[in-house]
Amino acid sequence: MALNHDELLKKVNPIYFSAKGCLILLAETGDPDLVNFCNGVDTEQLTAAATAQDPQITRGRIISLDVRYNMWNVLAEETDCQTIVDLPCGYLPHCLTAARLKKNYYGFDLPIVTDEISSVASKFMTDREKNFVHYHGVDATNYFSMRNALRGVEGKICIITDGLLGYFNRNDLKAVCENVNRLLREFGGCWYTSDSQFTDLMAITYAALTGGGREEMLAANDSGRRQVADSEDENIFSAGTLEERRRFMEACGFSVKSFRYPEKLRVIPSLKDEPALMNQLLSAYGEIEEWVLTAEETNAAERIDLPFAQKFSVSDGVLSVQLRGRLDTITAPKLLEEYEACREKFSFAEIKIDASELSYVSYAGLRAFRIMCEALEDSRRFKILNAGDDLKKSLAADFLDAI
């Protein structure tokens, strides 16, 4: 039986599981907004997985998430920008914080996320607050998907990213950073990100709780990332040093300034009844850099892609697929939808993808190709033909034998 659209979205975007897991853990703090959102989101498949960890690792995750969640709230209040872009928004109630501050909130994430969370959020907002809140399914590697979502926005924007950059392959990471740079050059404003030392926060928290080293938490976090990251093609934010990450951002056209958690965050709500531990952690967090980035001119070429199109045909046991434009979070489910329909009607043992007009393949597109390839009895009969040089570089890590 062919998969429906929501099921296809989940197959090409498994990272949404991680976002729901964060909500489940944060609801353990007892914060009313988090509890309400957790009760509103479908978490049945994730509850056991989110808590099936060593108790100290789980507690370390909860405290770390609480710190990041409340830092987001502090930054939203502090910024003089009237429009806040939450990238990715996940399933967290940041929209309530922004609306209560009377600031425009734009929650950007995968369509599978925004479709659900927008419905949940509306249940906990007043009519006045709803006027400030906007959710959009976007692909962060696609500039126009984000720019179109900001249609009508005037003035500076504040983009806040918490737990995003380490999940991309290198090619997608570069595209995302260049797209954010382009948005900031157009609108003005800044980009806050906790991703400069994302895993170090968890490791330091775990070490303070156990009195031991940081290695166990680092290993647990890396294991979780690999379950939802798109490939083994690690980027600078999952494998590089802090200085390498800074140089990468500067090369993408950003001016990078750093600040420390204790400079802005005075209280960790989940530890309000354990002041000694809270103060110990806040002191330890002083070694972790958060970044605020502003855009400078860059030499990166602005990408112009053809509209997505696909054409399927089956002949002599071969499924031929012609693709045009971008294969990404938005379009990969369309490819799989048509592919599943062909599997229902025809028998074929080989797949040939004509990529002569395919300009970009994101992690979601790679997953779609992998699903199609693995369904063949002989995976060597999956071929990607006529790919340009830049596209071949993107495909090489996963489909070297197919191109």
Sequence and secondary structure as in RCSB ss.txt:
>XXXX:A:sequence
MALNHDELLKKVNPIYFSAKGCLILLAETGDPDLVNFCNGVDTEQLTAAATAQDPQITRGRIISLDVRYNMWNVL
AEETDCQTIVDLPCGYLPHCLTAARLKKNYYGFDLPIVTDEISSVASKFMTDREKNFVHYHGVDATNYFSMRNAL
RGVEGKICIITDGLLGYFNRNDLKAVCENVNRLLREFGGCWYTSDSQFTDLMAITYAALTGGGREEMLAANDSGR
RQVADSEDENIFSAGTLEERRRFMEACGFSVKSFRYPEKLRVIPSLKDEPALMNQLLSAYGEIEEWVLTAEETNA
AERIDLPFAQKFSVSDGVLSVQLRGRLDTITAPKLLEEYEACREKFSFAEIKIDASELSYVSYAGLRAFRIMCEA
LEDSRRFKILNAGDDLKKSLAADFLDAI
>XXXX:A:secstr
    HHHHHHHH TTHHHHHHHHHHHHTT  HHHHHHHHHS  TTTHHHHH S HHHHHHHHHHHHHHHHHHHHH
HHH   SEEEESS TT THHHHHHHTT EEEEEE HHHHHHHHHHHHTTS HHHHTTEEEEE  TT HHHHHHHT
TT  S EEEEESS GGGS HHHHHHHHHHHHHHHHHH EEEEESGGGHHHHHHHHHHHHHSS SHHHHHHHHHHH
HHHSS S   HHHHS HHHHHHHHHHTTEEEEEEEHHHH    GGGTT HHHHHHHHHHGGG EEEEEEE     
        EEEEEEETTEEEEEEEEEESTTTHHHHHHHHHHHHHH   SEEEEEEEEEEEE HHHHHHHHHHHHT
SSSGGGEEEES  HHHHHHHHHHHTTT 
